[in-house]
Amino acid sequence: MSLEYPDDLKYLDSHEYVRLDGEIATIGITAFAVKELGDIVFVEFPDIGEAVTKGEPFGNVESVKAVETLNSPVTGTVVERNDPLLDDPEVLGDDPYGEGWLIKVRVNDPGEVDDAMTADDYRALVDGD
């Protein structure tokens, strides 16, 4: 089964994705990351109003197998967080690009996402092509 990597997203080699809509970036983890982690049991991310920095950790995802650090693809301020995930982290596995987003950030510089990977680049990375 082939995993999905929507073309409207940009990807990091650490398996986060970003969807930029004007100056708001929606950040989550990819279907590949979810598959590798297995059953996700805990999610930790910053509060609204906290700053995140491109390339720096902003939280963790914990599964029965591992704890993975989440890295921010942008610099900015958290304006929204997906609090339902705190009680129901399995949503990440069910819908990583929809209901399973993690945080939304008002970005300082939308151009920061330009150096992130395209869906094709990311697919080649994780599929080993």
Sequence and secondary structure as in RCSB ss.txt:
>XXXX:A:sequence
MSLEYPDDLKYLDSHEYVRLDGEIATIGITAFAVKELGDIVFVEFPDIGEAVTKGEPFGNVESVKAVETLNSPVT
GTVVERNDPLLDDPEVLGDDPYGEGWLIKVRVNDPGEVDDAMTADDYRALVDGD
>XXXX:A:secstr
      TT EE TTSEEEEEETTEEEEEE HHHHHHH SEEEEE   TT EE TTSEEEEEEESS EEEEE SS 
EEEEEE THHHH TTHHHH TTTTT  EEEEES GGGGGGSB HHHHHHHHHT 
